[in-house]
Amino acid sequence: MTRNSPDTPEPAVPEPEQTEPADQGQVGEVLEQVRGEAIRLLEEVPQPRALRVQAGGVSVDVEWAHAGQAAQPVAPAGNDPAEPAAQGAEAAAAPDGPHVTAPAVGVFYRAPEPGADPFVAEGDTVSAGQQVAIVEAMKLMIPVEAEQPGRIVTVLKDNGEPVEYGERLFALEPEDAA
Protein backbone atom coordinates (compact mmCIF):
# COMPACT_ATOMS: atom_id res chain seq x y z
CA MET A 1 0.00 0.00 0.00
CA THR A 2 1.22 3.42 -0.84
CA ARG A 3 -0.03 6.75 0.47
CA ASN A 4 -0.51 8.16 -3.02
CA SER A 5 -2.63 5.30 -4.37
CA PRO A 6 -6.04 6.60 -5.52
CA ASP A 7 -7.72 3.52 -4.00
CA THR A 8 -6.19 3.97 -0.55
CA PRO A 9 -7.83 6.44 1.79
CA GLU A 10 -5.52 8.98 3.38
CA PRO A 11 -4.88 8.36 7.08
CA ALA A 12 -6.44 10.86 9.42
CA VAL A 13 -3.68 13.33 10.17
CA PRO A 14 -4.47 16.29 12.34
CA GLU A 15 -4.20 19.55 10.47
CA PRO A 16 -1.53 21.94 11.69
CA GLU A 17 -2.99 24.30 14.22
CA GLN A 18 -4.38 27.23 12.26
CA THR A 19 -5.86 29.59 14.76
CA GLU A 20 -6.85 33.12 14.09
CA PRO A 21 -4.99 35.75 16.05
CA ALA A 22 -6.61 36.16 19.46
CA ASP A 23 -8.83 39.18 19.80
CA GLN A 24 -7.30 41.52 22.40
CA GLY A 25 -10.73 41.77 24.04
CA GLN A 26 -10.91 37.99 24.40
CA VAL A 27 -7.39 37.82 25.80
CA GLY A 28 -8.26 40.58 28.26
CA GLU A 29 -11.44 38.77 29.31
CA VAL A 30 -9.56 35.52 29.91
CA LEU A 31 -6.84 37.30 31.88
CA GLU A 32 -9.48 39.11 33.95
CA GLN A 33 -11.24 35.79 34.68
CA VAL A 34 -7.97 34.15 35.72
CA ARG A 35 -7.10 37.19 37.84
CA GLY A 36 -10.52 37.14 39.51
CA GLU A 37 -10.29 33.44 40.28
CA ALA A 38 -6.76 33.80 41.67
CA ILE A 39 -7.88 36.69 43.89
CA ARG A 40 -10.91 34.71 45.09
CA LEU A 41 -8.73 31.71 45.85
CA LEU A 42 -6.16 33.77 47.74
CA GLU A 43 -8.91 35.43 49.80
CA GLU A 44 -10.34 32.05 50.80
CA VAL A 45 -7.16 30.29 51.90
CA PRO A 46 -4.16 31.28 54.02
CA GLN A 47 -1.21 32.47 51.94
CA PRO A 48 0.35 29.42 50.34
CA ARG A 49 4.05 28.95 49.65
CA ALA A 50 3.30 28.42 45.96
CA LEU A 51 0.36 28.74 43.58
CA ARG A 52 -0.20 27.57 40.02
CA VAL A 53 -3.02 29.13 38.00
CA GLN A 54 -3.81 27.38 34.75
CA ALA A 55 -6.17 28.47 31.99
CA GLY A 56 -6.15 26.31 28.89
CA GLY A 57 -2.56 25.82 27.80
CA VAL A 58 -1.24 28.72 29.88
CA SER A 59 -0.13 28.38 33.47
CA VAL A 60 1.40 30.84 35.90
CA ASP A 61 3.46 29.70 38.89
CA VAL A 62 3.94 32.03 41.85
CA GLU A 63 6.07 31.36 44.93
CA TRP A 64 6.23 33.45 48.10
CA ALA A 65 9.17 33.87 50.44
CA HIS A 66 8.77 32.53 53.97
CA ALA A 67 6.85 34.86 56.28
CA GLY A 68 10.01 35.76 58.17
CA GLN A 69 11.90 36.75 55.01
CA ALA A 70 11.12 40.29 53.95
CA ALA A 71 12.26 41.38 50.53
CA GLN A 72 14.95 44.03 50.77
CA PRO A 73 14.87 46.88 48.23
CA VAL A 74 18.00 47.24 46.14
CA ALA A 75 19.18 50.69 45.06
CA PRO A 76 19.60 50.91 41.27
CA ALA A 77 23.17 51.47 40.11
CA GLY A 78 24.12 55.05 39.37
CA ASN A 79 21.50 56.69 41.60
CA ASP A 80 22.25 59.17 44.32
CA PRO A 81 22.54 57.16 47.58
CA ALA A 82 20.34 59.71 49.39
CA GLU A 83 17.52 59.25 46.84
CA PRO A 84 16.39 55.73 47.92
CA ALA A 85 16.28 56.89 51.52
CA ALA A 86 14.15 59.87 50.53
CA GLN A 87 11.82 57.62 48.51
CA GLY A 88 11.55 55.21 51.43
CA ALA A 89 10.70 58.09 53.76
CA GLU A 90 7.99 59.32 51.36
CA ALA A 91 6.53 55.84 50.97
CA ALA A 92 6.58 55.31 54.74
CA ALA A 93 4.95 58.70 55.30
CA ALA A 94 1.78 57.70 53.41
CA PRO A 95 1.42 53.92 53.92
CA ASP A 96 -2.32 54.09 54.52
CA GLY A 97 -3.25 56.37 51.63
CA PRO A 98 -4.58 55.08 48.32
CA HIS A 99 -2.14 53.46 45.91
CA VAL A 100 -2.09 52.19 42.37
CA THR A 101 -1.09 48.53 42.58
CA ALA A 102 0.28 45.90 40.22
CA PRO A 103 -2.46 43.90 38.45
CA ALA A 104 -0.15 40.89 38.04
CA VAL A 105 3.29 39.48 38.78
CA GLY A 106 5.73 40.73 36.18
CA VAL A 107 8.04 43.56 35.21
CA PHE A 108 6.96 47.18 35.80
CA TYR A 109 7.34 49.71 32.99
CA ARG A 110 6.45 53.40 33.31
CA ALA A 111 6.39 54.07 29.53
CA PRO A 112 4.68 52.36 26.57
CA GLU A 113 8.06 51.59 24.96
CA PRO A 114 11.76 52.14 25.62
CA GLY A 115 12.74 55.79 25.19
CA ALA A 116 9.16 57.07 25.33
CA ASP A 117 7.88 59.49 27.96
CA PRO A 118 6.31 57.79 30.99
CA PHE A 119 2.53 57.50 31.14
CA VAL A 120 2.54 59.68 34.30
CA ALA A 121 5.00 61.49 36.54
CA GLU A 122 4.92 62.69 40.13
CA GLY A 123 2.49 65.57 40.43
CA ASP A 124 0.31 64.48 37.48
CA THR A 125 -3.45 64.30 37.99
CA VAL A 126 -5.07 61.02 36.91
CA SER A 127 -8.65 59.94 36.41
CA ALA A 128 -10.23 56.61 37.32
CA GLY A 129 -9.44 54.07 34.60
CA GLN A 130 -6.51 56.06 33.19
CA GLN A 131 -3.50 53.95 32.23
CA VAL A 132 -0.48 54.90 34.34
CA ALA A 133 1.99 52.08 33.56
CA ILE A 134 2.41 48.56 32.16
CA VAL A 135 3.27 45.23 33.79
CA GLU A 136 4.78 42.68 31.42
CA ALA A 137 3.86 39.11 32.31
CA MET A 138 4.82 36.23 30.02
CA LYS A 139 5.20 38.58 27.03
CA LEU A 140 1.75 40.09 27.66
CA MET A 141 1.59 43.82 28.33
CA ILE A 142 -1.00 44.33 31.06
CA PRO A 143 -2.15 47.93 31.54
CA VAL A 144 -1.92 49.41 35.04
CA GLU A 145 -4.85 51.74 35.61
CA ALA A 146 -5.73 54.17 38.38
CA GLU A 147 -8.76 52.92 40.28
CA GLN A 148 -9.74 56.39 41.48
CA PRO A 149 -9.04 59.97 40.47
CA GLY A 150 -6.22 61.82 42.20
CA ARG A 151 -2.67 63.12 41.96
CA ILE A 152 0.44 60.94 41.72
CA VAL A 153 2.41 61.74 44.88
CA THR A 154 5.25 59.22 44.59
CA VAL A 155 6.45 56.66 42.06
CA LEU A 156 7.36 53.70 44.30
CA LYS A 157 8.97 51.37 41.74
CA ASP A 158 11.74 51.87 39.21
CA ASN A 159 11.28 51.19 35.52
CA GLY A 160 12.14 47.58 34.67
CA GLU A 161 11.79 46.41 38.28
CA PRO A 162 10.04 43.08 39.02
CA VAL A 163 6.74 43.46 40.89
CA GLU A 164 4.32 41.14 42.67
CA TYR A 165 0.55 41.09 42.33
CA GLY A 166 -0.97 43.85 44.47
CA GLU A 167 2.39 45.53 45.11
CA ARG A 168 2.20 49.31 45.44
CA LEU A 169 3.49 51.15 42.38
CA PHE A 170 2.31 54.73 42.92
CA ALA A 171 1.17 56.66 46.00
CA LEU A 172 -1.97 58.59 45.13
CA GLU A 173 -3.53 61.64 46.75
CA PRO A 174 -7.31 61.39 46.29
CA GLU A 175 -8.92 64.04 44.12
CA ASP A 176 -11.09 65.31 46.99
CA ALA A 177 -7.96 65.89 49.12
CA ALA A 178 -6.13 67.77 46.36
HELIX and SHEET records of a PDB file:
HELIX    1   1 GLN A   24  GLU A   44  1                                  21    
HELIX    2   2 ALA A   82  ALA A   93  1                                  12    
HELIX    3   3 GLU A  175  ALA A  177  5                                   3    
SHEET    1   A 2 ALA A  50  ALA A  55  0                                        
SHEET    2   A 2 VAL A  58  GLU A  63 -1                                        
SHEET    1   B 4 HIS A  99  THR A 101  0                                        
SHEET    2   B 4 ARG A 168  PRO A 174 -1                                        
SHEET    3   B 4 GLY A 150  VAL A 155 -1                                        
SHEET    4   B 4 THR A 125  VAL A 126 -1                                        
SHEET    1   C 4 LEU A 140  GLU A 145  0                                        
SHEET    2   C 4 GLN A 131  ALA A 137 -1                                        
SHEET    3   C 4 GLY A 106  TYR A 109 -1                                        
SHEET    4   C 4 PRO A 162  VAL A 163 -1                                        
END                                                                             
